[in-house]
């Protein structure tokens, strides 16, 4: 059920250190989140698509991840065009589609999709251990990094435990339905999951003490910035600056934009 | 219960980060290295538990459980929820970087509120305890939905209808979470009372 689809794929992006990738993702995503001008958002989507193709991700897998957004975007497109105030472009009996409403829905779609694509290519392609160490080097508190690593480490084990419990319920002919009995069964099942997690936590804590844990996790891999990291960060900064300057209407973007 | 990337306005995102930084700071301060393993593994359990889909009529909803998280972890709920949401973003692309602050606040603030409101009632008479447990699950989702709707509305007044739909979609979840929390707390009381806060010795 749980899997990290995008990690093992080889690509140019993988040549960059996790720290570079995290930093680039944070810069890109923050600038996009604060932008509203259509040309800027188109540039963002262009940059995101370029990243996806350079990263060599499987397009079908990427498309599947974009589907995560489909429910939310459907809601936006069903509501915003009809509820915004402004110039009416279209009238279907008592419903009227407004121009600002259509624009707002378009902008939202562009923003959400490009941000998801950037996150996918830059962050979801690295292991969580690498991400944690990258965040640590970007000054995230050590305790939070440790919490992230431990949580990540046990998600997969506890998910197996959940499946065991669900299988046990199924073997006893449990069929989910809208009944109090069903909710009680799920509640007990989850309660058992928490009890087992707490017991596991005790054993893990004792094992950590036995091994003289001093509050630091060491990474097996060391990363050092190479020239391509600096080039990449410079490129990201230039694109981000262009977006900011266009957003503030200081420059105009050439050609189609 | 999360807001996608690219929806909220700058000030709302900034406010979300401010609340989350303070909350996570307090949570981490109260958490010494002794408890990190326990908090991390419980956070993993909540992450996994929220993958469970519970049927309601023909549809099904997934659980949020921020009420129980608040009861069991107290202020540590803040870093635990922030961690779980970051992992959700990495593994399933739910939420993301810029909305992490707001999304954490939406789930963690109600968790802390429920901890203070309902933890003292858990060891009163069975009736009071049962209603407190139900209210804990119900209120945690209700407050979260209100914060979610508020974040949308404050970002753009034209989101009013979207916010209303998002909040009302959570009403069945509130009832289900109430029952799940009620039974789950009852179970923990029998099996592992020391996991619950304020157990009289």
Interface residues (C-beta under 8 A of the other chain):
Chain A: X1 X2 X4 X25 X26 X29 X30 X32 X33 X34 X65 X68 X69 X72 X75 X76 X79 X80 X83 X84 X85 X101 X104 X108 X111 X112 X114 X115 X116 X119 X120 X123 X124 X128 X131 X141 X143 X144 X146 X147 X148 X149 X150 X151 X152 X153 X154 X155 X157 X158 X159 X161 X162 X176 X177 X178 X180 X182 X183 X184 X186 X187 X188 X189 X190 X191 X192 X193 X194 X195 X197 X198 X200 X201 X202 X204 X205 X208 X213 X215
Chain B: X4 X5 X6 X7 X8 X10 X13 X24 X28 X31 X33 X34 X36 X37 X38 X39 X40 X41 X42 X43 X44 X45 X47 X48 X49 X51 X52 X54 X55 X56 X57 X60 X63 X65 X68 X72 X79 X80 X82 X83 X84 X86 X87 X89 X90 X91 X92 X93 X94 X96 X97 X98 X156 X158 X160 X161 X162 X165 X176 X179 X180 X181 X182 X183 X184 X186 X187 X188 X191 X192 X195
